[in-house]
Amino acid sequence: MSFNSTTAILSTFNIDPTEHYRSMSNGFAACHENPVSVGLHLVTSPLGMVGLCSLLYTYTKSSSMAISLTFLYLLSLLPAVPNGVFAGTAMLCAAVVFLTRTWKLDYKFALFLIALSYLLQDLAHLATGEKTYQASYSDGGHIDFNNPLFWLYSLVEHTYYLLPLCVHVAIPFVNNVVPANIAVILNAPIPDEMQRLHAFAWLLGPLVCCALGSYCVDSKNQFCFFPGTPFYHRVVQCSLLDESTQEREAEISNDTRPKPSVDHSKGPARHVSKSKDLDTIRAWAVAHNPPENQSSHWWYTDLQGEARKAFENVAYSTQVGCMFRELFSTKNYCVDVITGMNEIYISGPPRFDERANSDNVFYTRHVDGPFGLLPFVSVYRCIVGLDHNEKTTTHFPMAGVDKNAMNGDVLGFDFNREVHYITTDDSKAASSDKFRVVLKLHYCIYPRVLAPLGWLMYSFNVTYNMSFRALFLKTINPQSLYEHFLAWNVNLNTILFDRIETLLGQRNVLYLLFMLALWYVTGMYEIFFAFTSYVHYFRYISTYYVRKGIDFGSFKRDVLLFKSVALAQLFYPYFFPTTRPFEFDPISIAMIVSGYAVSVMATNAIGIDRTYFAAELGLVPHKWIDQFPYGYIPHPMIVSQVFALLGLYKAAHYRAEWPYVVPVHVLLYVTHMLQEHFDIYRRYPEDAKKAKLA
């Protein structure tokens, strides 16, 4: 238990957390015996906490910090309070966070709510004739100037435990209306398995932070807190030739140092075409006579005069600012330009016919940076086209975006998370400019409340990019055996990192590690089982409902990954039961084999993309399928898998060991089948307008 700060502090004073809380709660209960007073405290105390969280919200402009602190607060209560108090406190905390998010009070109203809460509590004591708990450690409820340190310590402790204390005095009234066995559970100490969560907070805290921060990485994905929620693609686009006016704020830090951005362009963004700036930069690059047989690079710091000024005009353009604000809200996120990574780049031809060289990286599926596990923050690379280019296409296979970056086009993507590559079509060489010249602009984007983490991401990426560029230049035309080894190593690691992101996903790895840690800490496999076996159903249902802006590649990857994990956890106990011997059941086996065989045939009939809603998401046209099993079995994909699951349930040994597993699977499958059958999904206003015009 010494790993956790709360227990460590209490142990310093030789205080047992449970006994200390019991002593405090007895004193609090003596001052709160009237049911009216108890009921009023269950209202007024949470209201005061809403005011406190609202003060935090006025600074952070986000409720994420309140949610994180609530999680840590509940974790700290584990060694002290019984089951009923912990459950009640958790519900009150959820209500506090919900009201904070809903009301969005400014600091004046937040302070007023705190003061009102305090006043109403005193009035409750005055009305019921009970003395206040504060009076027990102070001069009649006032500041005790004779023992100021003791008074301050007691007040902080009283405030810290206020919510669980309010629940504690309500528990006796609850015990009077619930069955006796429930009352026993409510008054029992928290199980040892839960206590271990507190002891291993040093491990679980960073893991849950990294796992959550790998999903909640922008404003669109702010509610993507686990892999069962829809994930929106993060590739953004705009044109620097745009001269329109937008109401969105276009805020980008105008200081190249890694510090919080400052609002300097409030109000509508009035775009000015950057055509002249793009021409100036391209002319500068072509004037340096780049070779045609390999790529060329110049850092932003190599530029001088008009070319440098033109580069800055592009990097800080309102078009790019508005583009980012479609994904990252001005209220919550800072956007800083990373000048130490910005460059001019001229593409070289594919050189796969030569021995290993670093130019091949661009034509291989790859992720640029290695810091995708750093939570909540992003570094974006923007490819800016400077010429007429029909020959070279940039592909983002996970997002389903393929784009030729023409003059003024901007393609923005996550430097550390987005898989991409380029291809060339020599048949279009005649209609394209001789050189493909692009700018590579970079931006560090981070929550305002996590500015230090953003600065860390900034520094890591600059250092990595400089080091990798030195390695890249050393292996662009390898000569020695050592240089060839380095080039081979660059290409091998590029492929390996792509395979991890494409087949598993960095954020899914973190999620699975967190669930494994929960299993290890608590010793309860059921936790890992519950939070990994049904993920794909929630992803099916939520994605089918949302439909728009979905990152289709990661959707397919995630549901296939978690469905595979679920199937492994279904079949292992079927063939290797732990409490009773395996019983061969031919009917069970036949149901399983025939069910999954029909499912495979259904997938083959409509294709893997249509299996995972490509038509519903608008990625491919709808198509009538009459190949078996379609036209013969209604909803054959789901019906066949439900049939196979019932085959598992048919086996007596499996049904005895895992009585609820298959029914939950079937329930979730049937829920999704009904969603498909009745076509339940979100209707968007713009779709209704298009339908009327059609």
Salt bridges, closest charged atoms under 4 A:
GLU19 OE2 - ARG22 NH1 2.42
GLU157 OE2 - HIS20 NE2 2.25
ASP218 OD2 - ARG234 NE 2.56
ASP242 OD2 - HIS271 NE2 3.92
GLU249 OE1 - LYS266 NZ 3.90
GLU251 OE1 - ARG325 NH2 3.12
GLU251 OE1 - ARG448 NH2 2.85
ASP255 OD2 - ARG257 NH2 2.59
ASP255 OD2 - LYS259 NZ 3.67
ASP263 OD2 - LYS266 NZ 2.42
ASP263 OD1 - ARG448 NH2 3.73
GLU292 OE2 - LYS434 NZ 2.97
GLU312 OE2 - ARG308 NE 3.98
GLU326 OE2 - ARG248 NH1 3.94
GLU343 OE1 - HIS297 ND1 3.01
GLU343 OE1 - ARG469 NH1 2.73
GLU354 OE1 - ARG351 NH2 3.05
ASP359 OD2 - ARG351 NH1 3.02
ASP368 OD1 - HIS366 NE2 3.29
ASP368 OD2 - ARG381 NH1 3.35
ASP368 OD2 - HIS420 NE2 3.15
ASP387 OD2 - ARG282 NE 3.06
GLU390 OE2 - HIS388 NE2 3.04
ASP402 OD1 - HIS395 ND1 2.57
ASP414 OD2 - ARG234 NH1 2.61
ASP414 OD2 - ARG417 NH1 2.88
ASP426 OD1 - LYS391 NZ 3.57
GLU483 OE2 - LYS474 NZ 3.91
ASP498 OD1 - ARG365 NE 3.38
ASP498 OD2 - ARG499 NH2 2.84
GLU501 OE2 - ARG557 NH1 3.22
ASP558 OD2 - ARG539 NH1 2.86
ASP558 OD1 - ARG557 NE 2.87
GLU583 OE2 - ARG580 NH2 3.00
ASP585 OD2 - LYS650 NZ 2.80
ASP609 OD1 - LYS556 NZ 2.68
GLU676 OE1 - HIS635 ND1 3.91
GLU676 OE2 - HIS672 NE2 3.16
ASP679 OD1 - ARG547 NH2 3.32
GLU686 OE2 - LYS548 NZ 3.22
ASP687 OD1 - LYS548 NZ 3.19
